[in-house]
Amino acid sequence: MPIPPSTGPIKLRLVHEEVQARITAAIAHGDLNPGERLDEIALCEWLGVSRPTVRTALQILTQRGLVESSARRYLRVSRPDPIQLTDGIQVLGALWGIGLRQVLPSVSIELIRAHSAEAEQLAALLRDPERVAPEGSEVILRVQDLFHFYLVNADNVLLSEAAVPVENRVAQAARIALPYFDFIGLADLVEGVGHASATRDVTAAQALIVAFLELGEELVARVTGADERGEPRRRI
């Protein structure tokens, strides 16, 4: 067999991918906040990797929009525009719609039951303001995972791969808009997703994705309206 040209050390490539994943998770979960300066040495110590590996990961995250930099001035977590929510959710809605049409008719009853149970638990959490406040960032990720179910269980693996970077951007933007969320409306939607899965109702699930898009647009309108009035961003 002809030997292909070397593409470099595979282990190093896998390391910087893991570094990307960990930094991305820290941003999505709120451990690294929008606008927070990133120190390469501190990241090396935290992750136990070399500085070139961290730099490679940060360059890729910069290309993806999660990190922003200015030569010799700063390297920081991006400050997402809430309008990214609308753009991101529209993309995710299209991907989720493709996935659910494949998944709902054929996925196992065990997975359906687990998905419906998660929706029920999540809806109860969203209706409890005392629990939502401290767990807000995690709740957003759980809502995304509820829809991501339709991608990770689809036959087309590229659906999930295409969605993950967008989901990360949406989660980051959503954290900024968290105090403006209509959690009760979101709870009703999540409860509906669980019922649609339990009954394998593709039409109902598609309608709920449209409703999710509408909730996102209403959220952006509330945030941008407050900004235009010069109101300080709310805090939970």
Rosetta blueprint (number, residue, H / E / L):
1 M L
2 P L
3 I L
4 P L
5 P L
6 S L
7 T L
8 G L
9 P L
10 I H
11 K H
12 L H
13 R H
14 L H
15 V H
16 H H
17 E H
18 E H
19 V H
20 Q H
21 A H
22 R H
23 I H
24 T H
25 A H
26 A H
27 I H
28 A H
29 H L
30 G L
31 D L
32 L L
33 N L
34 P L
35 G L
36 E L
37 R E
38 L L
39 D L
40 E H
41 I H
42 A H
43 L H
44 C H
45 E H
46 W H
47 L H
48 G L
49 V L
50 S L
51 R H
52 P H
53 T H
54 V H
55 R H
56 T H
57 A H
58 L H
59 Q H
60 I H
61 L H
62 T H
63 Q H
64 R L
65 G L
66 L L
67 V E
68 E E
69 S E
70 S E
71 A L
72 R L
73 R L
74 Y E
75 L E
76 R E
77 V E
78 S L
79 R L
80 P L
81 D L
82 P L
83 I H
84 Q H
85 L H
86 T H
87 D H
88 G H
89 I H
90 Q H
91 V H
92 L H
93 G H
94 A H
95 L H
96 W H
97 G H
98 I H
99 G H
100 L H
101 R H
102 Q H
103 V H
104 L L
105 P L
106 S L
107 V L
108 S L
109 I H
110 E H
111 L H
112 I H
113 R H
114 A H
115 H H
116 S H
117 A H
118 E H
119 A H
120 E H
121 Q H
122 L H
123 A H
124 A H
125 L H
126 L H
127 R L
128 D L
129 P H
130 E H
131 R H
132 V H
133 A L
134 P L
135 E L
136 G H
137 S H
138 E H
139 V H
140 I H
141 L H
142 R H
143 V H
144 Q H
145 D H
146 L H
147 F H
148 H H
149 F H
150 Y H
151 L H
152 V H
153 N L
154 A L
155 D L
156 N L
157 V H
158 L H
159 L H
160 S H
161 E H
162 A H
163 A H
164 V H
165 P H
166 V H
167 E H
168 N H
169 R H
170 V H
171 A H
172 Q H
173 A H
174 A H
175 R H
176 I H
177 A H
178 L H
179 P H
180 Y H
181 F L
182 D L
183 F H
184 I H
185 G H
186 L H
187 A H
188 D H
189 L H
190 V H
191 E H
192 G H
193 V H
194 G H
195 H H
196 A H
197 S H
198 A H
199 T L
200 R L
201 D L
202 V H
203 T H
204 A H
205 A H
206 Q H
207 A H
208 L H
209 I H
210 V H
211 A H
212 F H
213 L H
214 E H
215 L H
216 G H
217 E H
218 E H
219 L H
220 V H
221 A H
222 R H
223 V H
224 T H
225 G H
226 A H
227 D H
228 E H
229 R L
230 G L
231 E L
232 P L
233 R L
234 R L
235 R L
236 I L
